[in-house]
Amino acid sequence: MKIAIMQPYLFPYIGYFSLIKNTDYFVFFDTPQYIRKGWINRNRILSTNGDVTYFTVPIQKADRNTPINKSVISYNYDWKVKILGQLNIYKKAPNYDKVINLVNDVFNTDTMLISDLAIKSIVKTCEYLDIDIKYDIFSKMNLALPEVKEPDEWALYITKELGYNTYINPPGGMSFFNREKYQINDVDLQFLVQEIIPYRQNREVFIPALSMIDVMMFCSCNEINEMLCKYKIER
């Protein structure tokens, strides 16, 4: 049985959803420190000048050690209107109306916490794509874990406590995961490397790995689910 554990990101790129689709259980790891200019509250889309830009949900200033699940959304300006305006670049995309409705549904979530908003963006996207997501939120699980001394031990201990034998991570974790540690604990450590399939973006040169918003604007649900099956596993 396979498990994936990730921090909640706002409308993340396609590889995030490949992890969800190709594992049995998913844990939103929402207690690490919130990092500015990461993927928790923003992502990339096409811009009007033919390049890329970021859409961002602003976060209130707080202590630098504030965890993700305690980070509060700022309403100093109407960021919803701004982001929806940025998404006008997709007006001619075939799925614009459906995807804008999805984005509005997420943005109308009654919450002040970015973790709630990010998690809803992922869950609602899975519903849109008909991906069966079985998930939990780490801060609400009350797991009795051993003392964590190294960053790669969070995933190991959560995996073992929940009774899974395979942990799958994005390839970015290859540099700091101790494979021997997982072998000793009878956990199969795998890395899912997503193949990025080009699709028409109404521009001459394809830009890969944008927010899933971009993919959904141009591709059907069937096409996206086919893309999500294009990956390889490394150890």
Disulfide bonds with the S-S distance in Angstrom:
none
